[in-house]
Amino acid sequence: MPTTKHGYPRPIILKDGCEIWLRPLDSSEDEKRLLDFYRRLSAEDRWYLWHDVSDERVVREGLLHYDPNLMLPIVALDQDQRIVGKATLYRYFPGARGHVARLRLILDPWLRNKRLGTYMLLDLIQLAVNLDISLLVAEFIKGIEDRAIASAARLDFFAQAVIPAYARDPRGNSYDLCIMVKRLHGGYDDF
């Protein structure tokens, strides 16, 4: 999928005035950047991810060499060209769920609460609209990702379901999973 038609690379300015650039992950050039990004995450942050990103083989085989028809990773880069955030749109093959996409987002700890997550979420929403996706699904762990839940709600995601005791932290405490959805419209009228 050519992403240049979606306006990448795209600059954004955070609350503190820091300039960040959004663009698709480049498998051939971003391996070191992506590995460095995951190394900067705390063990607790990595605990809740879908993949064991502490394993370089998992990052190389599962996250860098992806099918662009099914997985669209967008990265945020700072002025030093470091990856400081990664947002991914996971698509289904064309079929019964071809109109649905899941999303996931992770940020460098020092850039949290500076609006980067909101901007990246907005970017995925726009990308989904451009790709004729009509339903976005996001999963959040209540008690761990409450700020992300609140941000998603402000962008018209709503809680569709809660699965009790779905996740456990390293100490064995249980947390509920909140599944949020957002319905997208096919396009916008020009005026």
Secondary structure in CASP SS format (residue, H / E / C, confidence):
PFRMAT SS
TARGET T0000
AUTHOR 0000-0000-0000
METHOD secondary structure of the structure
MODEL  1
M C 1.00
P C 1.00
T C 1.00
T H 1.00
K H 1.00
H H 1.00
G C 1.00
Y C 1.00
P C 1.00
R E 1.00
P E 1.00
I E 1.00
I E 1.00
L C 1.00
K C 1.00
D C 1.00
G C 1.00
C C 1.00
E E 1.00
I E 1.00
W E 1.00
L E 1.00
R E 1.00
P E 1.00
L C 1.00
D C 1.00
S C 1.00
S C 1.00
E C 1.00
D C 1.00
E H 1.00
K H 1.00
R H 1.00
L H 1.00
L H 1.00
D H 1.00
F H 1.00
Y H 1.00
R H 1.00
R H 1.00
L C 1.00
S C 1.00
A H 1.00
E H 1.00
D H 1.00
R H 1.00
W H 1.00
Y C 1.00
L C 1.00
W C 1.00
H C 1.00
D C 1.00
V C 1.00
S C 1.00
D C 1.00
E H 1.00
R H 1.00
V H 1.00
V H 1.00
R H 1.00
E H 1.00
G H 1.00
L H 1.00
L H 1.00
H C 1.00
Y C 1.00
D C 1.00
P C 1.00
N C 1.00
L C 1.00
M E 1.00
L E 1.00
P E 1.00
I E 1.00
V E 1.00
A E 1.00
L E 1.00
D C 1.00
Q C 1.00
D C 1.00
Q C 1.00
R C 1.00
I E 1.00
V E 1.00
G E 1.00
K E 1.00
A E 1.00
T E 1.00
L E 1.00
Y E 1.00
R E 1.00
Y C 1.00
F C 1.00
P C 1.00
G C 1.00
A C 1.00
R C 1.00
G C 1.00
H C 1.00
V E 1.00
A E 1.00
R E 1.00
L E 1.00
R E 1.00
L E 1.00
I E 1.00
L E 1.00
D C 1.00
P H 1.00
W H 1.00
L H 1.00
R C 1.00
N C 1.00
K C 1.00
R C 1.00
L H 1.00
G H 1.00
T H 1.00
Y H 1.00
M H 1.00
L H 1.00
L H 1.00
D H 1.00
L H 1.00
I H 1.00
Q H 1.00
L H 1.00
A H 1.00
V H 1.00
N H 1.00
L C 1.00
D C 1.00
I C 1.00
S C 1.00
L E 1.00
L E 1.00
V E 1.00
A E 1.00
E E 1.00
F E 1.00
I E 1.00
K C 1.00
G C 1.00
I C 1.00
E C 1.00
D H 1.00
R H 1.00
A H 1.00
I H 1.00
A H 1.00
S H 1.00
A H 1.00
A H 1.00
R H 1.00
L C 1.00
D C 1.00
F C 1.00
F E 1.00
A E 1.00
Q E 1.00
A E 1.00
V E 1.00
I E 1.00
P E 1.00
A E 1.00
Y E 1.00
A E 1.00
R E 1.00
D C 1.00
P C 1.00
R C 1.00
G C 1.00
N C 1.00
S E 1.00
Y E 1.00
D E 1.00
L E 1.00
C E 1.00
I E 1.00
M E 1.00
V E 1.00
K E 1.00
R E 1.00
L C 1.00
H C 1.00
G C 1.00
G C 1.00
Y C 1.00
D C 1.00
D C 1.00
F C 1.00
END
